[in-house]
Each structure stands twice: as C-alpha cells, then as structure tokens.
Amino acid sequence: MTERQGFTGGQVLIAAAGGALIGAVVALLLAPRTGAELRSKIKDLAATSKEKMNRAPKAFGEATDAAADAFVRTLDRS
C-alpha cells in the first residue's frame, strides 16, 4: 500500500493564512498604542477582513471558471 506524503495546496494555503492572521494580531498587540487606538485598529481590521472574506467565494468562482475555460481552450488546440 502506498502512503501519501506531503501537504495539499489547500492545506498550505490555510496554514499560510492562519500564520498571517496570527502574525497580524501579535503585531497589533505589541505595537505601542493606547487602548482606544488599539481597539479602533482591531475594529477596522475586523471590518476589512469581513469585507474581503465576503468577496472571496465570488473571486474563487471566477478564478475556477477562468481556469476551466483555459483548460478547454488548450484541449481544443490539441
């Protein structure tokens, strides 16, 4: 039986996104700011992140469609 080794692209992407998120939170918490400034910054960051995450499914769908179209065009040329 063959054992599978390594990570899939999705796993690497999730790990990178998680690391980036943790790094951003640590940077915010260690930056020299007052409590009010920090809370405001975190609130702005959360709103921006939520906005970007809401756009992600549409962007992934468009990228998938474009990749499928390119694949079909490549097969048609053969």
PEQUI-V111356 format. One record per pair of residues at least 24 apart in sequence whose ideal C-beta (glycine too) atoms are under 7 Angstrom apart, sorted by the first residue. I is the first residue (numbers start at 1). J is the second residue. D is the distance in whole Angstrom. If there is no record, write none. Layout:
# PEQUI-V111356
i->{I I}
j->{J J}
d->{D D}
This chain:
# PEQUI-V111356
none
